[in-house]
Amino acid sequence: MSEKYRIEVEVSAFFVEEQSDIAHDQYAFGYRVRISNTGSLGATLISRHWLISNAHGEQQEVRGQGVIGEQPHLAPGQVFEYSSWAQLTTPWGQMRGTYQMHADDGQRFDAEIPEFHLILPRMLH
């Protein structure tokens, strides 16, 4: 894809203990997303496509319009940040996906969301 259409996505995830019920295999994870337009054209985030996998390899697919109820437009150099969450039935898993973008010149393209891990803190030791 051309240098005109460059969207970089960074994600950091964290465990949300108060929204989890470990005794019943319900693990809530929050994540913060930073979307940067590093291209030379503005673009609007139209929709999202997530693949969420748990520790057993079970995969959930999520599609929807925009993010957090918005379809943000990012001018070149602009950044959009938001927070959301996901729930797993295992203490760890991962997420990855794409944002479908619509550039100011009418071109549609995907921005990759790199895989990131959702891990119960005590699982790290």
Stockholm file with secondary structure:
# STOCKHOLM 1.0

chainA/1-125         MSEKYRIEVEVSAFFVEEQSDIAHDQYAFGYRVRISNTGSLGATLISRHWLISNAHGEQQEVRGQGVIGEQPHLAPGQVFEYSSWAQLTTPWGQMRGTYQMHADDGQRFDAEIPEFHLILPRMLH
#=GR chainA/1-125 SS CCTTSCEEEEEEEEECGGGCBGGGTBEEEEEEEEEEECSSSCEEEEEEEEEEEETTCCEEEEEEESBTTBCCEECTTCEEEEEEEEEESSSEEEEEEEEEEEETTSCEEEEEEEEEEEECGGGGC
#=GC SS_cons         CCTTSCEEEEEEEEECGGGCBGGGTBEEEEEEEEEEECSSSCEEEEEEEEEEEETTCCEEEEEEESBTTBCCEECTTCEEEEEEEEEESSSEEEEEEEEEEEETTSCEEEEEEEEEEEECGGGGC
//
